[in-house]
Amino acid sequence: MLLCQISDLHVTAGRALAHGVVDTAACLERCVQCIVRLDPLPDVVIATGDLVDTPDARSYGLLRELLAPLPLPVFLLPGNHDERQALRAAFPDHRYLPCEDGFLQYAIDEYPVRLLALDTVIPGEPGGALCAQRLHWLEQRLLESESPTVIALHHPPFETGIDHMDRMALGDPSGLAQIVHRFPQVQRVVCGHLHRPIQALFGGTLASVCPSTAHQVLLDLKPASKARLVLEPSAFQLHLWNGRTLVTHTAYTGRYDGPYPFHD
């Protein structure tokens, strides 16, 4: 199975430049084109939050247009820039999204690797949380099956050393860590939010952060670092289940020379 992860799309209404700098719509278009050209084509795509920059109907409408060329199932997860009801309203045909008011959490069971999506949103706040209700839901889903499983959420459950991002992290990830540690079928915890490819051990497995399809966050490990973006290459990730383990690759969407054949 090949799982494609995209994250932090930050689509803006009317294709306005995010932060006055980044054409996030064009970035997503290039990303979608790259995914469509992949051989083999992924089985599914999951988008791990911050789908739009401002959660209004026009932004979500443009997001829908930009994702439409993908010829494979796309699963959406909210981030701190998203709003649950607006996301539901824009994608009424996405039946996996819970229809009732509440958290957008769901399980996808139709593939060799099970996908469990967690909603970490705190409305109006940049940081995230997993309350007792959300953690109980996860525990119950993990008790249902021992199939290899990927847990997806927006806010990473570990500190990175990028100070300004750590101040808007997932609050108290210990409950999640305890649950993950109990279930060895969890192959990966995949996240977004940080706009960089970052990995850390977590709960006895690997937590992996996908870079943004648009701009990246500047790598600045000084204490009290300030929020700054950088136009490093946009990227997405491919998680390959080979029947034994999950292997993660980062794929860049910009243009570059090659490929060239190797010569002895």
BAMAR-678472 format. One record per residue (C-alpha): residue in one letter; x, y, z negated. Coordinates in Angstrom, 1 decimal, decimal comma, always signed. Example, Ala and Ser with C-alpha at 12.3 -4.5 7.8 and 13.67 -1.06 7.14 Angstrom:
<rs>
<r><type>a</type><u>+12,3</u><v>-4,5</v><w>-7,8</w></r>
<r><type>s</type><u>+13,7</u><v>-1,1</v><w>-7,1</w></r>
</rs>
This chain:
<rs>
<r><type>m</type><u>+0,0</u><v>+0,0</v><w>+0,0</w></r>
<r><type>l</type><u>+1,2</u><v>+3,5</v><w>+0,8</w></r>
<r><type>l</type><u>-0,2</u><v>+6,3</v><w>-1,3</w></r>
<r><type>c</type><u>+0,4</u><v>+9,9</v><w>-0,1</w></r>
<r><type>q</type><u>+0,3</u><v>+12,7</v><w>-2,7</w></r>
<r><type>i</type><u>-0,1</u><v>+16,3</v><w>-2,0</w></r>
<r><type>s</type><u>-0,2</u><v>+19,0</v><w>-4,7</w></r>
<r><type>d</type><u>-0,6</u><v>+22,7</v><w>-5,4</w></r>
<r><type>l</type><u>-2,0</u><v>+23,7</v><w>-2,0</w></r>
<r><type>h</type><u>-3,2</u><v>+27,2</v><w>-3,3</w></r>
<r><type>v</type><u>-5,4</u><v>+27,8</v><w>-0,2</w></r>
<r><type>t</type><u>-6,7</u><v>+31,4</v><w>-0,2</w></r>
<r><type>a</type><u>-9,9</u><v>+32,8</v><w>+1,3</w></r>
<r><type>g</type><u>-9,3</u><v>+34,4</v><w>+4,7</w></r>
<r><type>r</type><u>-5,8</u><v>+33,0</v><w>+4,9</w></r>
<r><type>a</type><u>-4,5</u><v>+35,8</v><w>+2,7</w></r>
<r><type>l</type><u>-0,9</u><v>+35,4</v><w>+1,6</w></r>
<r><type>a</type><u>-0,5</u><v>+34,0</v><w>-1,9</w></r>
<r><type>h</type><u>+1,4</u><v>+36,4</v><w>-4,1</w></r>
<r><type>g</type><u>+1,6</u><v>+38,6</v><w>-1,0</w></r>
<r><type>v</type><u>+4,3</u><v>+36,3</v><w>+0,4</w></r>
<r><type>v</type><u>+3,2</u><v>+32,7</v><w>+1,2</w></r>
<r><type>d</type><u>+0,9</u><v>+31,6</v><w>+4,0</w></r>
<r><type>t</type><u>-0,4</u><v>+28,6</v><w>+2,1</w></r>
<r><type>a</type><u>-3,0</u><v>+27,7</v><w>+4,8</w></r>
<r><type>a</type><u>-0,2</u><v>+27,4</v><w>+7,5</w></r>
<r><type>c</type><u>+1,9</u><v>+25,4</v><w>+5,0</w></r>
<r><type>l</type><u>-1,0</u><v>+22,9</v><w>+4,5</w></r>
<r><type>e</type><u>-1,6</u><v>+22,7</v><w>+8,3</w></r>
<r><type>r</type><u>+2,0</u><v>+21,7</v><w>+8,8</w></r>
<r><type>c</type><u>+1,8</u><v>+19,2</v><w>+5,9</w></r>
<r><type>v</type><u>-1,4</u><v>+17,6</v><w>+7,4</w></r>
<r><type>q</type><u>+0,3</u><v>+17,4</v><w>+10,8</w></r>
<r><type>c</type><u>+3,3</u><v>+15,6</v><w>+9,3</w></r>
<r><type>i</type><u>+1,0</u><v>+13,1</v><w>+7,5</w></r>
<r><type>v</type><u>-1,0</u><v>+12,4</v><w>+10,6</w></r>
<r><type>r</type><u>+2,3</u><v>+11,6</v><w>+12,5</w></r>
<r><type>l</type><u>+3,5</u><v>+9,1</v><w>+9,8</w></r>
<r><type>d</type><u>+4,0</u><v>+5,5</v><w>+10,9</w></r>
<r><type>p</type><u>+2,8</u><v>+3,6</v><w>+9,0</w></r>
<r><type>l</type><u>-0,1</u><v>+5,9</v><w>+8,1</w></r>
<r><type>p</type><u>-0,8</u><v>+6,1</v><w>+4,4</w></r>
<r><type>d</type><u>-3,8</u><v>+4,2</v><w>+3,1</w></r>
<r><type>v</type><u>-5,0</u><v>+7,2</v><w>+1,0</w></r>
<r><type>v</type><u>-4,2</u><v>+10,8</v><w>+0,1</w></r>
<r><type>i</type><u>-4,6</u><v>+12,2</v><w>-3,4</w></r>
<r><type>a</type><u>-4,4</u><v>+15,9</v><w>-4,0</w></r>
<r><type>t</type><u>-3,3</u><v>+16,6</v><w>-7,6</w></r>
<r><type>g</type><u>-4,8</u><v>+20,0</v><w>-8,3</w></r>
<r><type>d</type><u>-4,5</u><v>+23,7</v><w>-7,6</w></r>
<r><type>l</type><u>-6,3</u><v>+23,0</v><w>-4,4</w></r>
<r><type>v</type><u>-7,1</u><v>+26,7</v><w>-4,0</w></r>
<r><type>d</type><u>-5,7</u><v>+29,8</v><w>-5,5</w></r>
<r><type>t</type><u>-9,0</u><v>+31,4</v><w>-6,5</w></r>
<r><type>p</type><u>-12,0</u><v>+29,0</v><w>-6,9</w></r>
<r><type>d</type><u>-14,5</u><v>+30,6</v><w>-4,6</w></r>
<r><type>a</type><u>-16,7</u><v>+29,1</v><w>-1,9</w></r>
<r><type>r</type><u>-14,7</u><v>+30,7</v><w>+1,0</w></r>
<r><type>s</type><u>-11,4</u><v>+29,2</v><w>-0,3</w></r>
<r><type>y</type><u>-12,9</u><v>+25,8</v><w>-0,7</w></r>
<r><type>g</type><u>-14,5</u><v>+26,0</v><w>+2,7</w></r>
<r><type>l</type><u>-11,1</u><v>+26,7</v><w>+4,3</w></r>
<r><type>l</type><u>-9,6</u><v>+23,9</v><w>+2,3</w></r>
<r><type>r</type><u>-12,2</u><v>+21,5</v><w>+3,7</w></r>
<r><type>e</type><u>-11,3</u><v>+22,7</v><w>+7,3</w></r>
<r><type>l</type><u>-7,6</u><v>+22,2</v><w>+6,7</w></r>
<r><type>l</type><u>-8,0</u><v>+18,7</v><w>+5,3</w></r>
<r><type>a</type><u>-10,5</u><v>+17,6</v><w>+8,0</w></r>
<r><type>p</type><u>-7,9</u><v>+16,3</v><w>+10,5</w></r>
<r><type>l</type><u>-6,7</u><v>+13,6</v><w>+8,0</w></r>
<r><type>p</type><u>-8,0</u><v>+10,3</v><w>+9,4</w></r>
<r><type>l</type><u>-7,9</u><v>+8,6</v><w>+6,0</w></r>
<r><type>p</type><u>-9,6</u><v>+8,8</v><w>+2,6</w></r>
<r><type>v</type><u>-8,7</u><v>+11,9</v><w>+0,6</w></r>
<r><type>f</type><u>-9,3</u><v>+12,1</v><w>-3,2</w></r>
<r><type>l</type><u>-9,3</u><v>+15,5</v><w>-4,9</w></r>
<r><type>l</type><u>-8,3</u><v>+16,4</v><w>-8,4</w></r>
<r><type>p</type><u>-8,8</u><v>+19,8</v><w>-10,1</w></r>
<r><type>g</type><u>-5,9</u><v>+21,9</v><w>-11,4</w></r>
<r><type>n</type><u>-5,9</u><v>+25,1</v><w>-13,5</w></r>
<r><type>h</type><u>-6,7</u><v>+27,2</v><w>-10,4</w></r>
<r><type>d</type><u>-9,7</u><v>+25,1</v><w>-9,6</w></r>
<r><type>e</type><u>-13,3</u><v>+25,2</v><w>-10,9</w></r>
<r><type>r</type><u>-15,2</u><v>+21,9</v><w>-11,3</w></r>
<r><type>q</type><u>-18,6</u><v>+23,0</v><w>-10,1</w></r>
<r><type>a</type><u>-17,3</u><v>+24,9</v><w>-7,1</w></r>
<r><type>l</type><u>-15,2</u><v>+21,9</v><w>-6,1</w></r>
<r><type>r</type><u>-18,2</u><v>+19,6</v><w>-6,3</w></r>
<r><type>a</type><u>-20,3</u><v>+22,0</v><w>-4,3</w></r>
<r><type>a</type><u>-17,7</u><v>+22,3</v><w>-1,5</w></r>
<r><type>f</type><u>-17,3</u><v>+18,5</v><w>-1,2</w></r>
<r><type>p</type><u>-20,7</u><v>+16,9</v><w>-1,8</w></r>
<r><type>d</type><u>-19,8</u><v>+14,0</v><w>+0,4</w></r>
<r><type>h</type><u>-16,9</u><v>+13,0</v><w>-1,9</w></r>
<r><type>r</type><u>-19,0</u><v>+10,4</v><w>-3,8</w></r>
<r><type>y</type><u>-16,2</u><v>+9,4</v><w>-6,2</w></r>
<r><type>l</type><u>-16,5</u><v>+12,8</v><w>-7,9</w></r>
<r><type>p</type><u>-18,9</u><v>+12,6</v><w>-10,9</w></r>
<r><type>c</type><u>-22,1</u><v>+14,4</v><w>-10,1</w></r>
<r><type>e</type><u>-23,1</u><v>+15,3</v><w>-13,6</w></r>
<r><type>d</type><u>-21,6</u><v>+18,2</v><w>-15,5</w></r>
<r><type>g</type><u>-18,4</u><v>+17,4</v><w>-17,3</w></r>
<r><type>f</type><u>-14,9</u><v>+16,2</v><w>-16,4</w></r>
<r><type>l</type><u>-13,9</u><v>+15,2</v><w>-12,9</w></r>
<r><type>q</type><u>-12,4</u><v>+11,8</v><w>-13,7</w></r>
<r><type>y</type><u>-12,8</u><v>+8,7</v><w>-11,6</w></r>
<r><type>a</type><u>-11,4</u><v>+5,3</v><w>-10,8</w></r>
<r><type>i</type><u>-10,6</u><v>+4,0</v><w>-7,2</w></r>
<r><type>d</type><u>-10,5</u><v>+0,2</v><w>-7,1</w></r>
<r><type>e</type><u>-10,6</u><v>-0,7</v><w>-3,4</w></r>
<r><type>y</type><u>-6,8</u><v>-0,9</v><w>-2,9</w></r>
<r><type>p</type><u>-3,9</u><v>-3,1</v><w>-4,1</w></r>
<r><type>v</type><u>-2,9</u><v>-0,3</v><w>-6,5</w></r>
<r><type>r</type><u>-5,7</u><v>+1,1</v><w>-8,7</w></r>
<r><type>l</type><u>-5,9</u><v>+4,9</v><w>-9,0</w></r>
<r><type>l</type><u>-7,2</u><v>+6,5</v><w>-12,1</w></r>
<r><type>a</type><u>-7,7</u><v>+10,3</v><w>-11,9</w></r>
<r><type>l</type><u>-7,6</u><v>+12,4</v><w>-15,1</w></r>
<r><type>d</type><u>-9,1</u><v>+16,0</v><w>-15,4</w></r>
<r><type>t</type><u>-6,7</u><v>+18,1</v><w>-17,6</w></r>
<r><type>v</type><u>-8,4</u><v>+21,5</v><w>-16,9</w></r>
<r><type>i</type><u>-9,2</u><v>+24,0</v><w>-19,6</w></r>
<r><type>p</type><u>-11,4</u><v>+26,6</v><w>-17,9</w></r>
<r><type>g</type><u>-9,7</u><v>+29,9</v><w>-17,7</w></r>
<r><type>e</type><u>-6,4</u><v>+28,7</v><w>-19,1</w></r>
<r><type>p</type><u>-3,2</u><v>+27,9</v><w>-17,2</w></r>
<r><type>g</type><u>-2,3</u><v>+25,0</v><w>-19,5</w></r>
<r><type>g</type><u>-4,0</u><v>+21,7</v><w>-19,7</w></r>
<r><type>a</type><u>-5,4</u><v>+19,2</v><w>-22,3</w></r>
<r><type>l</type><u>-6,7</u><v>+15,7</v><w>-22,7</w></r>
<r><type>c</type><u>-9,3</u><v>+15,6</v><w>-25,4</w></r>
<r><type>a</type><u>-10,5</u><v>+12,4</v><w>-27,2</w></r>
<r><type>q</type><u>-13,3</u><v>+12,0</v><w>-24,7</w></r>
<r><type>r</type><u>-11,0</u><v>+12,0</v><w>-21,7</w></r>
<r><type>l</type><u>-8,4</u><v>+9,7</v><w>-23,3</w></r>
<r><type>h</type><u>-11,2</u><v>+7,3</v><w>-24,3</w></r>
<r><type>w</type><u>-12,3</u><v>+7,2</v><w>-20,7</w></r>
<r><type>l</type><u>-8,8</u><v>+6,3</v><w>-19,6</w></r>
<r><type>e</type><u>-8,4</u><v>+3,6</v><w>-22,2</w></r>
<r><type>q</type><u>-11,6</u><v>+2,0</v><w>-21,2</w></r>
<r><type>r</type><u>-10,7</u><v>+2,0</v><w>-17,5</w></r>
<r><type>l</type><u>-7,3</u><v>+0,4</v><w>-18,3</w></r>
<r><type>l</type><u>-9,0</u><v>-2,3</v><w>-20,3</w></r>
<r><type>e</type><u>-11,1</u><v>-3,3</v><w>-17,3</w></r>
<r><type>s</type><u>-8,2</u><v>-4,5</v><w>-15,1</w></r>
<r><type>e</type><u>-4,5</u><v>-5,6</v><w>-15,2</w></r>
<r><type>s</type><u>-4,0</u><v>-4,5</v><w>-11,6</w></r>
<r><type>p</type><u>-1,0</u><v>-2,3</v><w>-10,9</w></r>
<r><type>t</type><u>-2,2</u><v>+1,2</v><w>-11,6</w></r>
<r><type>v</type><u>-1,3</u><v>+4,8</v><w>-10,9</w></r>
<r><type>i</type><u>-2,6</u><v>+7,6</v><w>-13,2</w></r>
<r><type>a</type><u>-3,0</u><v>+11,0</v><w>-11,6</w></r>
<r><type>l</type><u>-3,3</u><v>+14,3</v><w>-13,3</w></r>
<r><type>h</type><u>-2,4</u><v>+17,9</v><w>-12,6</w></r>
<r><type>h</type><u>-0,4</u><v>+19,0</v><w>-15,7</w></r>
<r><type>p</type><u>+2,8</u><v>+16,9</v><w>-16,3</w></r>
<r><type>p</type><u>+3,0</u><v>+15,3</v><w>-19,8</w></r>
<r><type>f</type><u>+6,6</u><v>+16,3</v><w>-20,5</w></r>
<r><type>e</type><u>+8,8</u><v>+19,4</v><w>-20,9</w></r>
<r><type>t</type><u>+11,1</u><v>+20,3</v><w>-18,0</w></r>
<r><type>g</type><u>+13,4</u><v>+23,0</v><w>-19,3</w></r>
<r><type>i</type><u>+11,7</u><v>+25,5</v><w>-16,9</w></r>
<r><type>d</type><u>+10,5</u><v>+27,7</v><w>-19,8</w></r>
<r><type>h</type><u>+7,7</u><v>+29,6</v><w>-18,2</w></r>
<r><type>m</type><u>+6,1</u><v>+26,5</v><w>-16,8</w></r>
<r><type>d</type><u>+6,6</u><v>+24,6</v><w>-20,1</w></r>
<r><type>r</type><u>+4,5</u><v>+27,3</v><w>-21,8</w></r>
<r><type>m</type><u>+1,6</u><v>+26,3</v><w>-19,6</w></r>
<r><type>a</type><u>+2,0</u><v>+22,5</v><w>-19,9</w></r>
<r><type>l</type><u>-0,2</u><v>+19,7</v><w>-21,0</w></r>
<r><type>g</type><u>-0,9</u><v>+20,2</v><w>-24,7</w></r>
<r><type>d</type><u>+0,0</u><v>+17,4</v><w>-27,0</w></r>
<r><type>p</type><u>+0,7</u><v>+14,5</v><w>-24,6</w></r>
<r><type>s</type><u>+1,3</u><v>+12,0</v><w>-27,4</w></r>
<r><type>g</type><u>-2,2</u><v>+10,5</v><w>-27,1</w></r>
<r><type>l</type><u>-1,7</u><v>+9,8</v><w>-23,4</w></r>
<r><type>a</type><u>+1,8</u><v>+8,4</v><w>-24,1</w></r>
<r><type>q</type><u>+0,4</u><v>+6,0</v><w>-26,7</w></r>
<r><type>i</type><u>-2,2</u><v>+4,7</v><w>-24,3</w></r>
<r><type>v</type><u>+0,2</u><v>+4,4</v><w>-21,3</w></r>
<r><type>h</type><u>+2,7</u><v>+2,5</v><w>-23,5</w></r>
<r><type>r</type><u>+0,0</u><v>-0,1</v><w>-24,3</w></r>
<r><type>f</type><u>-0,7</u><v>-1,0</v><w>-20,7</w></r>
<r><type>p</type><u>+2,3</u><v>-2,3</v><w>-18,7</w></r>
<r><type>q</type><u>+0,2</u><v>-2,3</v><w>-15,5</w></r>
<r><type>v</type><u>+0,7</u><v>+1,5</v><w>-15,3</w></r>
<r><type>q</type><u>+3,3</u><v>+1,8</v><w>-12,6</w></r>
<r><type>r</type><u>+3,5</u><v>+5,6</v><w>-12,4</w></r>
<r><type>v</type><u>+2,0</u><v>+8,8</v><w>-13,8</w></r>
<r><type>v</type><u>+1,8</u><v>+11,3</v><w>-10,9</w></r>
<r><type>c</type><u>+1,4</u><v>+15,0</v><w>-11,5</w></r>
<r><type>g</type><u>+1,5</u><v>+18,4</v><w>-9,9</w></r>
<r><type>h</type><u>+1,6</u><v>+22,0</v><w>-11,3</w></r>
<r><type>l</type><u>+5,3</u><v>+22,5</v><w>-11,4</w></r>
<r><type>h</type><u>+6,0</u><v>+23,1</v><w>-7,7</w></r>
<r><type>r</type><u>+9,2</u><v>+21,0</v><w>-7,8</w></r>
<r><type>p</type><u>+10,1</u><v>+17,3</v><w>-7,6</w></r>
<r><type>i</type><u>+10,8</u><v>+16,3</v><w>-11,2</w></r>
<r><type>q</type><u>+10,8</u><v>+12,9</v><w>-13,0</w></r>
<r><type>a</type><u>+11,0</u><v>+11,8</v><w>-16,6</w></r>
<r><type>l</type><u>+10,4</u><v>+8,6</v><w>-18,6</w></r>
<r><type>f</type><u>+7,0</u><v>+8,7</v><w>-20,3</w></r>
<r><type>g</type><u>+5,1</u><v>+6,1</v><w>-22,3</w></r>
<r><type>g</type><u>+7,4</u><v>+3,3</v><w>-21,0</w></r>
<r><type>t</type><u>+6,9</u><v>+4,2</v><w>-17,4</w></r>
<r><type>l</type><u>+7,9</u><v>+7,0</v><w>-15,0</w></r>
<r><type>a</type><u>+6,2</u><v>+10,3</v><w>-14,7</w></r>
<r><type>s</type><u>+6,7</u><v>+11,9</v><w>-11,3</w></r>
<r><type>v</type><u>+5,9</u><v>+15,5</v><w>-10,3</w></r>
<r><type>c</type><u>+5,1</u><v>+16,2</v><w>-6,6</w></r>
<r><type>p</type><u>+6,4</u><v>+19,5</v><w>-5,1</w></r>
<r><type>s</type><u>+4,0</u><v>+21,9</v><w>-3,5</w></r>
<r><type>t</type><u>+2,8</u><v>+21,8</v><w>+0,0</w></r>
<r><type>a</type><u>+3,4</u><v>+25,6</v><w>-0,1</w></r>
<r><type>h</type><u>+6,0</u><v>+27,5</v><w>-2,2</w></r>
<r><type>q</type><u>+8,2</u><v>+26,0</v><w>-4,9</w></r>
<r><type>v</type><u>+9,0</u><v>+27,4</v><w>-8,4</w></r>
<r><type>l</type><u>+12,6</u><v>+28,6</v><w>-8,8</w></r>
<r><type>l</type><u>+14,8</u><v>+26,1</v><w>-10,6</w></r>
<r><type>d</type><u>+15,8</u><v>+28,2</v><w>-13,6</w></r>
<r><type>l</type><u>+16,7</u><v>+26,4</v><w>-16,8</w></r>
<r><type>k</type><u>+17,7</u><v>+29,4</v><w>-18,9</w></r>
<r><type>p</type><u>+15,7</u><v>+30,0</v><w>-22,1</w></r>
<r><type>a</type><u>+12,8</u><v>+32,4</v><w>-21,6</w></r>
<r><type>s</type><u>+13,0</u><v>+32,1</v><w>-17,8</w></r>
<r><type>k</type><u>+10,6</u><v>+34,3</v><w>-15,9</w></r>
<r><type>a</type><u>+8,1</u><v>+33,0</v><w>-13,3</w></r>
<r><type>r</type><u>+9,6</u><v>+33,3</v><w>-9,8</w></r>
<r><type>l</type><u>+8,7</u><v>+31,5</v><w>-6,6</w></r>
<r><type>v</type><u>+11,2</u><v>+30,4</v><w>-3,9</w></r>
<r><type>l</type><u>+10,6</u><v>+29,4</v><w>-0,3</w></r>
<r><type>e</type><u>+12,3</u><v>+26,1</v><w>-0,5</w></r>
<r><type>p</type><u>+10,9</u><v>+23,5</v><w>+2,0</w></r>
<r><type>s</type><u>+7,3</u><v>+22,5</v><w>+1,4</w></r>
<r><type>a</type><u>+6,9</u><v>+18,8</v><w>+0,7</w></r>
<r><type>f</type><u>+4,7</u><v>+15,9</v><w>-0,2</w></r>
<r><type>q</type><u>+5,4</u><v>+12,5</v><w>-1,7</w></r>
<r><type>l</type><u>+4,8</u><v>+8,9</v><w>-0,6</w></r>
<r><type>h</type><u>+4,4</u><v>+6,2</v><w>-3,2</w></r>
<r><type>l</type><u>+5,1</u><v>+2,8</v><w>-1,7</w></r>
<r><type>w</type><u>+3,8</u><v>-0,3</v><w>-3,5</w></r>
<r><type>n</type><u>+5,9</u><v>-3,3</v><w>-2,1</w></r>
<r><type>g</type><u>+4,1</u><v>-5,9</v><w>-4,1</w></r>
<r><type>r</type><u>+6,5</u><v>-5,7</v><w>-7,0</w></r>
<r><type>t</type><u>+7,2</u><v>-2,1</v><w>-7,9</w></r>
<r><type>l</type><u>+6,2</u><v>+1,4</v><w>-6,9</w></r>
<r><type>v</type><u>+8,9</u><v>+3,4</v><w>-4,9</w></r>
<r><type>t</type><u>+8,5</u><v>+7,2</v><w>-4,5</w></r>
<r><type>h</type><u>+9,8</u><v>+9,2</v><w>-1,5</w></r>
<r><type>t</type><u>+9,8</u><v>+12,9</v><w>-1,1</w></r>
<r><type>a</type><u>+9,0</u><v>+14,1</v><w>+2,5</w></r>
<r><type>y</type><u>+9,6</u><v>+17,6</v><w>+3,7</w></r>
<r><type>t</type><u>+7,3</u><v>+19,4</v><w>+6,2</w></r>
<r><type>g</type><u>+9,6</u><v>+22,0</v><w>+7,7</w></r>
<r><type>r</type><u>+11,4</u><v>+21,6</v><w>+11,0</w></r>
<r><type>y</type><u>+15,0</u><v>+20,4</v><w>+11,0</w></r>
<r><type>d</type><u>+17,4</u><v>+18,8</v><w>+13,5</w></r>
<r><type>g</type><u>+17,5</u><v>+15,1</v><w>+14,2</w></r>
<r><type>p</type><u>+17,1</u><v>+12,2</v><w>+13,8</w></r>
<r><type>y</type><u>+20,4</u><v>+11,2</v><w>+15,4</w></r>
<r><type>p</type><u>+21,5</u><v>+7,6</v><w>+15,9</w></r>
<r><type>f</type><u>+24,4</u><v>+6,4</v><w>+13,7</w></r>
<r><type>h</type><u>+27,7</u><v>+5,6</v><w>+15,6</w></r>
<r><type>d</type><u>+30,4</u><v>+3,2</v><w>+14,3</w></r>
</rs>
